[in-house]
């Protein structure tokens, strides 16, 4: 009898096209609420999440830890919205703690660039908590700069608006 070790099965984990907030059920929205709380420290109401200004389009992604697209297997999300003719705004970009530092953020950043550069979007803008040094470093490595301080944007603490050119990120010359 052939026995497989637990965890030896390959997982089809990864980023997939994501639903917009208005398309989510209460169960999915509750999972997003937990991701937001863990990732930002901010608690959002279900209705607030569902009314975020994010269209159903190719700039939205969800990260799953298996081929099962169940809300409990969702480990991250990237929601964006067209902001100006040539600018996309990142509305939310969050990974759960277990998915951070594993290259998932870099992967979806390049997927976003693939999707939107060909549609004429050349700039990206977002807001980030000033105390989130990891996220600020991530965005700076991708060419974004702090352009404005945002007082009162977050319930607790200062925020920054960051802006820059939307481009692929390759951490070293060996990466295609």
N, C-alpha and C positions, 0 to 999 in steps of 0.2 A: 504494500500500500504506500503510495507516494504522499508524503505530507509536506506541505509548504510551511515555511516559517512565517509567522504573523508579520505582516509588513513587507514581505518580499514581493508582493504583487505590485506591478508598476501602476502608479497613480497617473491619471490623465489630468494632473493639476495644471492650472494656468489661468491666464486672463481670457475672458470671453466678452463678446459684445454685451453691454449692460443695459438694463431697463432704466427708464427715467423714473424719478421719484413718484410721479403721478400714476405710474403703471404698477406700483408695488402693492401687494396685499398688506394687511396689518402685520402678519407674521414676518414678512420680509422687512417691512419698515421697522419693526421692533429690533431685528438683527442689525440694521443700519444704525439705529439709535444706540445700541450697545457699542458698535464700532466707533461712533462719534465720541461717546463718553470715554472709552478707553484711549482713543487716539488724540483727543483734544482737551479732555477734562470738562467739556461743555455738555450739558444735558439739554437735548432738544425734544420738544413735544412731537408726537406722531404727526399731527396736522402740519406742523412747521416743516418737517422733512418732506411730506407729500406735496407741499406747495412750493418747494424750491424751484427757482426758474431754470429748469433743465429740460430741454426738449428731448424727444425720442430721435436720436441721430447717432452717427458713427463716431462720435467723440466720447461715448460712455463705455466704461469697461467694469467688469466685476471679476475678482480673483476667487477661484474655487480650489479647494485642496483635493478634489477628486472629480471623476466624471459626473458625479451626482450634483446636479444644480439645485440643491436644497439650501434653504437659508442658513442652516447650521454648518454647511460646508463653505460658505462665503467667508473669505479671509481679508478681502479688501475691495475698495471701489474707487473709481475715478469718474467723477461727473464734471462735464464741461458744458459751456453754452457759447454760441456765437455772441461776441460782444460788439464788435465793429466789423466792417467789411473784411478787414484783414487780421482781426484779433480774436482769439478765443480766450475765454475766462474759465479758469479752473474753479469750479464751485466747491468741490470737495475731493480730496485725495487722501485716503486713509487706509492703512494696513493694520491688521491686528498685530499684537506684540510678537506672536510666533512667526509671522511672515516678514518681519522687518530684518534688514541686513542680509538678505539672501538674493538680491538682484531683481526682485519682483518690481520694485519701483522703476528701476532703469529700463527693464523690459517694456513696461507699459508706456513709459515716456516715449520710447522709440516707436511703439505701436501707434501712439497718438500722433506723433510727427508723420508717420507713414500715411495715416488716414487723412490728416488735415492739411498738410503742405500741398498735396495734389489738388485740394479744393480751394486753394488761394489764401489760406490762413498763414501768416508769416510771423505773427507776434503772439505772445501768451502773457496773460496777466492773472494774478492771484492775490489772495490775502493769507497771511500766515501769522501765527502768534509769535511775538518778538522773543519769547523765551524758548521757542522750539528750534534750538540750534542745529539739530540734525536735519530738519526740513530746510532751514535756510541754507545750510551747506549744500544739500542736495540740489536746490534750485540754483545756487550760485555756480556750481559746477556745470550747469546747463545754460549758463549765460544770462540768467536773470539777475537784476539788481534791485535793491530797495529804492523805491522812488518816493515813498510817502510813509509817515507815521500815522497810524490810525488809532486815535484815542477814543475809547468807548466802543470799539468794534467788537471786542470780546468782553464778556461779563467780568472776567478777571484778567486784567493785564492789557498791555499794549499790543497792538497789531502792526504789521507792516504790509504795505502794498508792494508787490514785486512785479517787474515787467521786463521782458526781453524778447529776443528773437526765438521763435519756435524752430528748434533744430534737433537733429539726432545727437545723442551723446555716446561717445566711444571713449571709455576710460583709458585706453592705451592704443598705441598704433597697430597692435596686432589684431584688434577687434574690428571686424568688417563693419 
